[in-house]
Amino acid sequence: MKPTGNPNPLRLRKRHGTGERSDITPEDGARLVAGQSPGRAAVAAIVAICAFCLAWVLLSSLLNRVFPWMTVVLGIFIGLGVRRAGRGVDWRFPALAAAFSITGALAANIVVAASVTADEFGAGTLEILRAVTSMTWPVFFDEVMNAADGFYAMVAAGVAAFLANRRLSRAEYYALRIYRDGSDRHQ
C-alpha cells in the first residue's frame, strides 16, 4: 500500500485550502469598499418594486385572489437586487433594502387595491390611482390594510436586509478586515 500523505485514516479530506496565507493587502479591501454603490442599489430596488407591482396585479387579476404573503417575495427580490447592483459590504445596504421593502410593500398594496377597485368599477387601474384624494386614504387604511399586511411587510424587510449585503469569500473578508483595522488606526 502506498502512503498518501494523510497519516490518519479517519481524518477528512481538506477542502478549504492549504492553510498558507495568501497575498492579501489593505488595498484589496479598499477596492471592495470603492466598488459599493448605494445609488445603483436604490435603482435596483425601485425596479424590483415596479416589476413586482405589475406581477402581483397580473397574478391577482388572473386568479381573482390577493395573496398578502407575496410581499415576502418582494423582500427577496429587493434583497437580491440590492446585493447584485450595490455590491455593499457595510450596514447601509441592509438598511436601504429594508426601507425599500417596507415602502414597496405599501406601494404594492395600494396598486393591488386600486386594481381590484378598478375591476369592480369597470375602470382602469391608472384611472383609480389618479382619482385618489385625501379622503381616500383613511378608507384604504381602514378597509384594505390590516395587521397581516404589516407583519408581511416586516418579514419582507428582514429578508431583504438579510440578503442585501454582498457575500464575501474568506480572502475578501480578510482583506476588508485588515483594511478597516488599518483605517481605524490611522484616524
Buried (B, 14 or more C-beta within 10 A) or exposed (E): EEEEEEEEEEEEEEEEEEEEEEEBEBEBBBBBBEEBBBEBBBBBBBBBBBEBBEBBBEBBBEEEEBBBEBBBBBBBBBBBBBBEBBBBBBEBBBBBBBBBBBBBBBBBBBBBBBBBBBBEEEEEBEEBBEEEEEEBEEEBEEEBBEEEBBBBBBBBBBBBBBBBBBEBEEBBBBBBBBBBEBEEEEE
